[in-house]
Amino acid sequence: MDTADVERLIEEGIEDAEATVTLPRAPDEEHEDAHFAAVVVSPAFEGKSLVQQHQMVYDAVGDAMTTDIHALEMKTFTPEEYEGA
């Protein structure tokens, strides 16, 4: 799984989401430590707590979280929050 795959899962799973996924550290080819970092912006986060927003991202990623992704750092924003960041 690569960054584009993770972006696709998030964007397909959360309405009107824009996801930017990166690799926060150099991949270790000898270990399957797929660490990703995501910035996700969506109006679907409006009125949701930070925990609820992160749960929405985990739900969007689905089973990949237990099979292909070792760790997922994330920052979530509504469009208004992102513009002010």
Secondary structure as UniProt FT lines:
FT   HELIX           3..13
FT   TURN            15..16
FT   STRAND          18..22
FT   TURN            29..30
FT   STRAND          35..41
FT   HELIX           43..45
FT   TURN            46..47
FT   HELIX           50..61
FT   TURN            62..63
FT   HELIX           64..67
FT   STRAND          71..77
FT   HELIX           79..84
//
